[in-house]
Amino acid sequence: MEALNATFVFGDEVRGRGYVTRTDLIVGSVLFWLSATAVILGVLNLVAIKKLRIFHNPFGWFWASRTIGELGFNIVHLVYSVPITILQPKEIPVELGIAAFTVGYFFAHEACVMHQIVSLNRCVAVCVPLKYQAIYTKRTCCVLIAFVWIEVFIIGAAYHAVPCNLLGYSPQLYEFTFVKCSSTVGRDYSLVGTVVNRLCFSICAATVCFDVITLWKIFRIHMSKEAKSKDFRREIRFCVQSSVQNVTMMTALTWIVWINNAKAEETFKTVLTLDALIFTHITNALVLILLNPEVRSRFLQLLLCRKDTRINCTTHVSTHHKQPNSSSVA
């Protein structure tokens, strides 16, 4: 036991090996391109939400909050995980590796929870449209978004409040890993992290039920006059976006839960765990652009405009997409 205590170094899991391998460069490069793509698409999502009036509503507010969470998570990778993975510094402060997890997963948890809020929002919009405006008032939406951010802050604090449950980014394992507090700890996982992951998985699985109910409602009325209206077609697109994000998130969470019970030496699987979550964020950002013609048209017009005609083009696009005032449930 004394020999074991003598060799134990706190935070050794989140330090580099001191030299760089070919695998480090490959993993770091892939992580860079995935994170950079997610950040660029996330920024484009926020631009679309701000510029287009069809997103000036609860759905847009929730989507923006979720996108900010995804942006924060991927920016942490660009600023910290990527350079640490490529450089593999051995004398890096332990606190930085732990802070990378704390900040990164603070944003990732917020995105996960808002995922479910968006899905519920679509269910209410399609199933009880007449009550939508009364339920999702601006005040209610603001309170709900604030509550989610406070909730995930408390979850993040739990990793530090409960003894010996810290995690940090490991440049050698290419994942967020458990940081042992002493050599006497027999487990190699965080109890808080295990509970949070499985809770997220359960909530996300339950949210799929909202999507099933929403799609069932859409199927029932798809032949009606209401289904032919522009507003309702837009609700269908928003619902599909919600369904896609839940499928990708469920896939990523299933992979994470499975890998947490696998061997740490399985490098390929642990790398995919991190990349799967980023890929989910990329998919979420893409569906807003690909499934909404208003967004595609807006970006296309801006790309085709020359500098000397940008003002006229912007005016044209704004006029083209101006939505009439109505009591629709967007």
Phi, psi and chi 1 to 4 in degrees:
 res  aa     phi    psi   chi1   chi2   chi3   chi4
   1 MET       -  -40.7 -179.8   63.8   70.8      -
   2 GLU   -64.8  -37.7  -68.6 -179.1   -1.8      -
   3 ALA   -65.2  -36.9      -      -      -      -
   4 LEU   -66.1  -41.1 -173.5   61.6      -      -
   5 ASN   -65.1  -33.0  -71.0  -26.8      -      -
   6 ALA   -70.1  -31.8      -      -      -      -
   7 THR   -90.4   -9.8   58.2      -      -      -
   8 PHE   -74.2  130.7  173.9   78.1      -      -
   9 VAL  -127.6  117.8  178.3      -      -      -
  10 PHE   -63.9  130.4  173.5   70.2      -      -
  11 GLY    82.7    9.0      -      -      -      -
  12 ASP   -61.7  -24.2 -160.5   42.5      -      -
  13 GLU   -66.2  -26.3  -58.7   90.2  -15.4      -
  14 VAL  -104.3   13.1  -62.4      -      -      -
  15 ARG  -101.8  156.7  -68.5 -169.1  173.2   99.1
  16 GLY   -76.8  170.9      -      -      -      -
  17 ARG   -86.3  -11.0   66.1  173.0   59.7   87.5
  18 GLY    97.5  -10.9      -      -      -      -
  19 TYR  -146.4  158.7   59.4   91.2      -      -
  20 VAL  -106.5  136.6 -178.8      -      -      -
  21 THR  -109.0  170.2   66.5      -      -      -
  22 ARG   -63.8  -37.4 -177.2  169.4  178.1  -91.3
  23 THR   -62.5  -39.5  -56.6      -      -      -
  24 ASP   -58.0  -44.4  -62.3  -28.0      -      -
  25 LEU   -66.7  -40.1  -64.1  176.4      -      -
  26 ILE   -66.5  -49.0  -66.5  174.0      -      -
  27 VAL   -63.7  -43.4  172.9      -      -      -
  28 GLY   -62.9  -39.5      -      -      -      -
  29 SER   -67.5  -44.7  -61.2      -      -      -
  30 VAL   -61.9  -43.2  171.2      -      -      -
  31 LEU   -62.3  -38.2 -173.7   59.2      -      -
  32 PHE   -63.4  -50.1  168.4   78.6      -      -
  33 TRP   -67.2  -37.9  -73.7  110.6      -      -
  34 LEU   -67.0  -46.3  -73.8  176.3      -      -
  35 SER   -65.5  -42.0  -60.4      -      -      -
  36 ALA   -63.1  -42.0      -      -      -      -
  37 THR   -62.4  -43.5  -59.2      -      -      -
  38 ALA   -63.1  -39.2      -      -      -      -
  39 VAL   -67.0  -45.4  168.6      -      -      -
  40 ILE   -61.7  -47.2  -67.9  171.7      -      -
  41 LEU   -66.0  -35.5  -68.8  174.3      -      -
  42 GLY   -64.0  -42.3      -      -      -      -
  43 VAL   -62.8  -42.0  170.9      -      -      -
  44 LEU   -62.0  -36.9  -70.2  177.1      -      -
  45 ASN   -61.6  -45.4  -91.0 -140.6      -      -
  46 LEU   -65.3  -37.4  -67.9  179.8      -      -
  47 VAL   -62.9  -45.4  170.1      -      -      -
  48 ALA   -62.9  -42.2      -      -      -      -
  49 ILE   -63.7  -38.0  -68.1  170.5      -      -
  50 LYS   -73.4  -39.1  179.7 -179.9  179.2 -179.0
  51 LYS   -84.2  -33.3  -63.2  -67.0 -175.4  179.8
  52 LEU   -98.9  129.4  -61.8  177.9      -      -
  53 ARG   -68.5  -21.2  -68.1 -174.6   59.3 -172.0
  54 ILE   -66.2  -15.8   61.8  168.5      -      -
  55 PHE  -105.3    7.1  -60.7  119.7      -      -
  56 HIS   -87.0   67.5  -65.5  177.6      -      -
  57 ASN  -162.1  175.8   48.7   58.7      -      -
  58 PRO   -53.1  -42.4  -31.3   37.5      -      -
  59 PHE   -57.9  -46.2  172.9   82.6      -      -
  60 GLY   -64.9  -39.7      -      -      -      -
  61 TRP   -64.7  -44.9  -57.2  -27.4      -      -
  62 PHE   -65.3  -41.9  -65.0  150.1      -      -
  63 TRP   -64.0  -38.9 -165.3  -81.2      -      -
  64 ALA   -64.9  -43.2      -      -      -      -
  65 SER   -62.1  -43.0  179.3      -      -      -
  66 ARG   -64.4  -39.2 -164.1 -147.6   58.8 -169.6
  67 THR   -65.3  -37.8  -59.5      -      -      -
  68 ILE   -61.7  -39.7  -69.5  172.7      -      -
  69 GLY   -61.5  -44.5      -      -      -      -
  70 GLU   -66.0  -39.3  -65.6  176.5  -11.4      -
  71 LEU   -61.2  -45.4  -83.6  172.9      -      -
  72 GLY   -59.2  -43.3      -      -      -      -
  73 PHE   -62.0  -45.2  177.9   75.9      -      -
  74 ASN   -76.6  -28.6  -69.7  -66.3      -      -
  75 ILE   -65.9  -37.7  -72.0  173.1      -      -
  76 VAL   -57.8  -40.4  168.0      -      -      -
  77 HIS   -65.5  -43.5  -77.2  -44.0      -      -
  78 LEU   -64.7  -40.1  -73.6  176.5      -      -
  79 VAL   -79.7  -36.5  172.8      -      -      -
  80 TYR  -117.9  -59.8 -177.4   82.6      -      -
  81 SER   -60.0  -44.2  -55.2      -      -      -
  82 VAL   -62.8  -55.2  168.9      -      -      -
  83 PRO   -63.5  -35.4   18.5  -30.7      -      -
  84 ILE   -67.8  -38.2  -67.5  -59.1      -      -
  85 THR   -66.2  -41.0  -60.3      -      -      -
  86 ILE   -75.4  -36.8  -67.0  176.4      -      -
  87 LEU   -90.4  -29.0  -61.4  175.6      -      -
  88 GLN    53.4   50.0  -68.5  -71.6  -31.1      -
  89 PRO   -69.7  135.2   27.7  -34.8      -      -
  90 LYS   -87.0  -28.8 -165.6  171.5 -177.6   59.9
  91 GLU   -98.6   36.4  -61.0  -57.7  -36.9      -
  92 ILE   -82.5  139.1 -171.8  168.7      -      -
  93 PRO   -59.5  136.3  -23.9   33.9      -      -
  94 VAL   -59.9  -36.1  177.6      -      -      -
  95 GLU   -59.5  -31.0  -67.1   76.7   11.8      -
  96 LEU   -67.5  -43.1  -73.3 -179.5      -      -
  97 GLY   -63.7  -40.3      -      -      -      -
  98 ILE   -69.7  -39.2  -64.5  174.2      -      -
  99 ALA   -64.2  -35.2      -      -      -      -
 100 ALA   -60.6  -42.0      -      -      -      -
 101 PHE   -68.7  -47.3  168.4   81.1      -      -
 102 THR   -58.0  -48.6  -57.6      -      -      -
 103 VAL   -72.0  -45.7  176.2      -      -      -
 104 GLY   -60.9  -45.7      -      -      -      -
 105 TYR   -81.6  -15.6  -97.8   75.2      -      -
 106 PHE   -61.1  -46.2  165.7   71.5      -      -
 107 PHE   -72.5  -39.1  -74.3  106.1      -      -
 108 ALA   -65.0  -40.2      -      -      -      -
 109 HIS   -65.5  -37.7  -72.6  150.7      -      -
 110 GLU   -63.5  -42.5 -168.6  -82.8  -19.0      -
 111 ALA   -63.2  -38.2      -      -      -      -
 112 CYS   -64.3  -45.3 -179.2      -      -      -
 113 VAL   -67.5  -42.8  176.5      -      -      -
 114 MET   -64.9  -26.2  -70.8  -52.9  -58.3      -
 115 HIS   -51.0  -47.7 -128.5   56.2      -      -
 116 GLN   -72.4  -35.0  -35.8  -44.6  -38.6      -
 117 ILE   -63.4  -41.8  -58.9  -63.6      -      -
 118 VAL   -62.0  -42.9  169.7      -      -      -
 119 SER   -63.4  -44.1 -178.9      -      -      -
 120 LEU   -64.5  -39.1  178.2   60.1      -      -
 121 ASN   -58.7  -42.6  174.5  -93.7      -      -
 122 ARG   -67.4  -35.9  -68.2  -58.7   85.7 -153.6
 123 CYS   -64.0  -44.6 -175.1      -      -      -
 124 VAL   -66.4  -41.7  173.1      -      -      -
 125 ALA   -61.2  -37.2      -      -      -      -
 126 VAL   -87.5  -39.4  172.9      -      -      -
 127 CYS   -83.7  -37.6  -64.3      -      -      -
 128 VAL  -132.3   64.7  -75.5      -      -      -
 129 PRO   -60.9  -31.1   23.1  -34.6      -      -
 130 LEU   -69.7  -22.5  -63.5  179.9      -      -
 131 LYS   -99.3   -2.8  -63.9 -177.8 -179.9  179.5
 132 TYR   -59.1  -49.3 -177.5   88.5      -      -
 133 GLN   -62.2  -36.5  -62.6  -74.7    3.6      -
 134 ALA   -71.3  -33.2      -      -      -      -
 135 ILE   -77.8  -49.1  -64.9  174.2      -      -
 136 TYR   -99.6   68.0  -72.1  102.9      -      -
 137 THR   -75.4  163.6   63.4      -      -      -
 138 LYS   -61.2  -39.2 -172.8  172.9 -177.2  178.8
 139 ARG   -64.5  -44.7  174.1 -179.0  171.9   80.7
 140 THR   -61.1  -42.5  -59.7      -      -      -
 141 CYS   -64.3  -42.3  -66.8      -      -      -
 142 CYS   -63.1  -44.0  -69.4      -      -      -
 143 VAL   -63.4  -42.2  170.3      -      -      -
 144 LEU   -64.9  -44.1 -173.5   56.0      -      -
 145 ILE   -64.0  -43.7  -67.4  172.8      -      -
 146 ALA   -62.2  -41.0      -      -      -      -
 147 PHE   -61.0  -40.6  172.6   79.6      -      -
 148 VAL   -64.0  -43.7  169.8      -      -      -
 149 TRP   -64.0  -39.7  -77.2   99.0      -      -
 150 ILE   -66.8  -40.8  -65.8  172.7      -      -
 151 GLU   -60.0  -47.5  176.4 -168.1    6.9      -
 152 VAL   -70.3  -26.3  -63.2      -      -      -
 153 PHE   -65.4  -42.2  176.3   82.2      -      -
 154 ILE   -64.4  -40.4  -65.3  173.5      -      -
 155 ILE   -61.3  -44.2  -68.2  174.7      -      -
 156 GLY   -63.4  -37.0      -      -      -      -
 157 ALA   -66.9  -27.0      -      -      -      -
 158 ALA   -62.4  -32.9      -      -      -      -
 159 TYR   -62.0  -31.4  -72.9   93.2      -      -
 160 HIS   -91.7  -30.7  -65.1  -95.3      -      -
 161 ALA   -74.4  -38.5      -      -      -      -
 162 VAL   -83.9  122.4 -179.7      -      -      -
 163 PRO   -57.2  140.8  -23.4   34.0      -      -
 164 CYS    56.8   53.7 -155.1      -      -      -
 165 ASN  -136.4   18.0  -85.9  -81.2      -      -
 166 LEU   -74.5  149.0  -66.0  174.1      -      -
 167 LEU  -128.1  158.7  -73.0   93.9      -      -
 168 GLY  -155.0  165.5      -      -      -      -
 169 TYR   -80.3  127.5  179.3   75.2      -      -
 170 SER  -102.8  113.5  170.9      -      -      -
 171 PRO   -70.1  -16.7   24.6  -33.5      -      -
 172 GLN   -86.2  -35.1  -63.5 -173.4   53.4      -
 173 LEU   -95.2  -12.3  -62.0  176.8      -      -
 174 TYR    62.6   39.1  -43.0  121.0      -      -
 175 GLU  -160.0  170.1   66.5  167.3  -14.6      -
 176 PHE   -81.4  122.8  -67.3  110.0      -      -
 177 THR  -127.0  160.0 -171.5      -      -      -
 178 PHE   -69.6  134.5  175.8   58.9      -      -
 179 VAL  -105.3  108.4 -179.5      -      -      -
 180 LYS   -66.5  138.8  -81.7 -167.4  174.3 -176.2
 181 CYS   -89.8  -20.5   56.7      -      -      -
 182 SER  -160.5  166.4   73.0      -      -      -
 183 SER   -73.9  -13.8   59.5      -      -      -
 184 THR   -84.7   -8.1   59.1      -      -      -
 185 VAL   -74.1  121.5  178.2      -      -      -
 186 GLY   -83.7  -16.7      -      -      -      -
 187 ARG   -96.7  158.1   53.8 -172.8  167.2   85.2
 188 ASP  -119.9   33.1   58.3   -5.4      -      -
 189 TYR  -148.0  159.7   59.2   90.8      -      -
 190 SER   -90.9  126.0  168.7      -      -      -
 191 LEU   -63.3  -42.6  -66.5  172.8      -      -
 192 VAL   -63.8  -43.9  174.1      -      -      -
 193 GLY   -61.7  -38.7      -      -      -      -
 194 THR   -64.5  -44.0  -59.8      -      -      -
 195 VAL   -64.3  -44.2  171.4      -      -      -
 196 VAL   -64.0  -45.1  170.3      -      -      -
 197 ASN   -61.5  -44.1  -75.8  -20.6      -      -
 198 ARG   -73.1  -31.5  -66.3 -177.0  178.5  178.7
 199 LEU   -67.0  -43.5 -178.0   61.0      -      -
 200 CYS   -61.4  -41.3  -76.0      -      -      -
 201 PHE   -62.1  -43.7  178.9   86.0      -      -
 202 SER   -66.1  -43.4  -60.1      -      -      -
 203 ILE   -65.3  -42.0  -65.7  175.2      -      -
 204 CYS   -65.5  -38.2 -164.5      -      -      -
 205 ALA   -64.8  -40.3      -      -      -      -
 206 ALA   -66.5  -33.0      -      -      -      -
 207 THR   -66.5  -27.9  -54.6      -      -      -
 208 VAL   -57.1  -30.1  173.5      -      -      -
 209 CYS   -61.7  -38.3  -64.4      -      -      -
 210 PHE   -60.7  -41.9  -68.9  129.0      -      -
 211 ASP   -65.2  -39.7  -69.5  -23.8      -      -
 212 VAL   -63.5  -44.2  172.2      -      -      -
 213 ILE   -62.4  -44.3  -66.6  172.5      -      -
 214 THR   -62.9  -47.0  -53.0      -      -      -
 215 LEU   -65.1  -35.6  -67.6  172.5      -      -
 216 TRP   -63.5  -41.9  171.2   77.2      -      -
 217 LYS   -64.1  -42.4  179.3   67.5  173.4  179.0
 218 ILE   -62.4  -42.1  -69.9  173.8      -      -
 219 PHE   -61.9  -37.6  178.4   77.2      -      -
 220 ARG   -65.7  -34.8  -78.3 -167.0   59.6 -170.5
 221 ILE  -111.5   11.8   60.0  179.9      -      -
 222 HIS   -68.1  -17.7   80.0  -73.1      -      -
 223 MET   -97.6   -1.9  -65.2  -60.5  -67.3      -
 224 SER   -81.1  170.2   67.0      -      -      -
 225 LYS   -62.9  -33.9  -68.3 -177.8  179.0  180.0
 226 GLU   -62.1  -36.9 -177.5 -178.0    3.8      -
 227 ALA   -65.9  -22.0      -      -      -      -
 228 LYS   -86.1   -7.7  -65.8 -178.9  174.2   63.9
 229 SER   -75.3  153.5   71.4      -      -      -
 230 LYS   -64.8  -40.9 -178.2  178.2  179.1 -179.5
 231 ASP   -62.3  -42.2  -70.6  -22.4      -      -
 232 PHE   -70.0  -37.1 -168.8   77.6      -      -
 233 ARG   -61.7  -35.3  -69.5 -162.5  -58.0  -89.7
 234 ARG   -65.9  -40.0 -175.1  177.4   60.4 -155.3
 235 GLU   -61.9  -37.3  -62.7  -58.3  -21.3      -
 236 ILE   -63.8  -43.9  -66.7  177.2      -      -
 237 ARG   -60.3  -44.5  -65.2 -158.4  -50.4  -90.5
 238 PHE   -62.3  -37.5  -72.2  172.5      -      -
 239 CYS   -66.4  -42.0  177.8      -      -      -
 240 VAL   -61.4  -40.1  171.8      -      -      -
 241 GLN   -59.3  -44.1  -68.0  168.2 -153.5      -
 242 SER   -63.5  -41.2  174.8      -      -      -
 243 SER   -65.3  -42.7  -60.5      -      -      -
 244 VAL   -60.9  -43.9  169.1      -      -      -
 245 GLN   -66.7  -33.2   67.7  178.8   14.3      -
 246 ASN   -72.3  -35.2  -82.2  -39.8      -      -
 247 VAL   -64.8  -46.1  169.6      -      -      -
 248 THR   -67.7  -38.6   55.0      -      -      -
 249 MET   -66.8  -41.1  179.4   58.7   77.6      -
 250 MET   -61.3  -39.6  -81.8  -66.2  -63.4      -
 251 THR   -63.1  -45.7  -57.9      -      -      -
 252 ALA   -65.1  -43.1      -      -      -      -
 253 LEU   -66.9  -38.3  -73.4  174.0      -      -
 254 THR   -60.6  -42.6  -59.6      -      -      -
 255 TRP   -64.5  -42.1 -169.7  -94.2      -      -
 256 ILE   -63.7  -47.0  -70.0  171.9      -      -
 257 VAL   -61.3  -40.7  171.3      -      -      -
 258 TRP   -66.4  -45.5  178.4   44.6      -      -
 259 ILE   -66.4  -32.0  -66.9  -58.2      -      -
 260 ASN   -61.2  -22.1  -78.1  -15.1      -      -
 261 ASN  -102.1    7.8  -62.7  -43.0      -      -
 262 ALA  -100.2 -179.2      -      -      -      -
 263 LYS   -78.3  138.9  -60.8  -67.0 -175.2 -179.2
 264 ALA   -65.4  -22.2      -      -      -      -
 265 GLU   -74.6  -12.5  -70.3   78.1   12.2      -
 266 GLU   -77.7   79.7  -61.4 -179.6   60.7      -
 267 THR   -57.6  -46.2  -56.9      -      -      -
 268 PHE   -57.9  -42.7  177.4   71.4      -      -
 269 LYS   -69.6  -40.4  -67.7 -179.1  179.9  178.4
 270 THR   -68.1  -35.0   54.1      -      -      -
 271 VAL   -63.9  -43.2  169.3      -      -      -
 272 LEU   -63.8  -28.2  -77.5 -177.0      -      -
 273 THR   -60.1  -47.9  -60.1      -      -      -
 274 LEU   -69.7  -44.3 -162.1   61.2      -      -
 275 ASP   -67.5  -31.5  -69.6  -12.2      -      -
 276 ALA   -63.8  -38.6      -      -      -      -
 277 LEU   -67.9  -40.6 -169.7   56.3      -      -
 278 ILE   -66.4  -40.0  -58.7  174.6      -      -
 279 PHE   -61.6  -35.0 -177.0   75.2      -      -
 280 THR   -60.7  -43.1  -64.1      -      -      -
 281 HIS   -65.1  -37.7  -63.2  166.0      -      -
 282 ILE   -64.5  -43.8  -67.8  174.9      -      -
 283 THR   -62.3  -44.0  -56.0      -      -      -
 284 ASN   -59.1  -41.7  -67.0  -19.4      -      -
 285 ALA   -70.8  -36.2      -      -      -      -
 286 LEU   -67.5  -37.8  -84.3  175.6      -      -
 287 VAL   -64.9  -32.4  -66.1      -      -      -
 288 LEU   -64.2  -36.6 -174.3   78.4      -      -
 289 ILE   -79.2  -45.0  -61.5  172.6      -      -
 290 LEU   -77.2  -30.9  -62.1  179.7      -      -
 291 LEU   -95.1   -0.8  -63.3 -177.1      -      -
 292 ASN  -121.7  107.9  -69.2  -77.2      -      -
 293 PRO   -60.1  -29.6   20.3  -32.0      -      -
 294 GLU   -62.6  -39.7  -61.3   90.2  -12.6      -
 295 VAL   -70.4  -46.1  178.9      -      -      -
 296 ARG   -59.8  -43.7  -63.3 -163.3  -54.3  -89.5
 297 SER   -65.0  -40.2  177.3      -      -      -
 298 ARG   -61.9  -49.1  175.5   75.3  177.7 -170.7
 299 PHE   -67.4  -37.4  -72.1  150.4      -      -
 300 LEU   -64.1  -43.4 -178.0   61.0      -      -
 301 GLN   -62.7  -41.2  -70.3  -76.8   -4.0      -
 302 LEU   -67.4  -36.2  -68.2  177.2      -      -
 303 LEU   -68.3  -34.0  -73.4  173.8      -      -
 304 LEU   -83.5  -17.2  -65.9  177.3      -      -
 305 CYS   -72.1  138.0  -73.4      -      -      -
 306 ARG   -86.3  163.5  -63.2  178.7  179.6  179.2
 307 LYS   -60.8  -37.3  -70.1 -176.8  178.8 -179.2
 308 ASP   -77.8  -10.2   57.0  -16.7      -      -
 309 THR  -120.1   12.9   59.3      -      -      -
 310 ARG   -61.4  -39.5 -176.6  168.7  -63.2  172.7
 311 ILE   -64.3  -46.7  -64.2  178.2      -      -
 312 ASN   -63.9  -39.1  -66.8  -28.0      -      -
 313 CYS   -67.4  -42.7 -178.7      -      -      -
 314 THR   -62.5  -39.9  -57.5      -      -      -
 315 THR   -64.1  -40.4  -56.3      -      -      -
 316 HIS   -63.4  -44.6  168.9   71.3      -      -
 317 VAL   -65.7  -42.8  172.4      -      -      -
 318 SER   -61.9  -39.9  -61.0      -      -      -
 319 THR   -69.1  -38.8  -55.8      -      -      -
 320 HIS   -64.2  -34.4 -179.7   70.4      -      -
 321 HIS  -103.5   10.7  -68.8  -62.4      -      -
 322 LYS   -66.3  127.2 -173.2  175.0 -179.0 -179.9
 323 GLN   -97.1  137.4  -60.1  -64.7  -40.4      -
 324 PRO   -69.3  149.9   25.2  -33.5      -      -
 325 ASN   -68.8  127.5  -65.9  -34.9      -      -
 326 SER  -153.4  177.1   66.2      -      -      -
 327 SER  -101.0   26.5   57.7      -      -      -
 328 SER   -66.4  162.2   62.3      -      -      -
 329 VAL  -100.6   30.1  -64.9      -      -      -
 330 ALA   -65.7      -      -      -      -      -
